[in-house]
């Protein structure tokens, strides 16, 4: 029988947020898994406070030299439309 252990929810949220911001673009399905596990943990521990999608500004502040991941520009119109990858999010 497995021993019951506890985990620091805030620490796990920091790790998940870091991964969601900095993982490679090709890791979309893995990010969805991270989001699913984190949301269950946050809801079960009564720590869910919502999430927000990263913007270009968020991502450039995190790492100004990195390629901006997960932002899709609509070049067919006026160029003002951007669609964030919904797995590029951070949890409060």
Secondary structure, 3 states (H helix, E strand, C coil): CCCCCCCCHHHHHHHHHHHHHHCCHHHHHHHHHHHHHHHHHHHHCCCCCCEEECCHHHHHHHCCCCCCCCEEECCCCCCCCEEECCCCEEEC
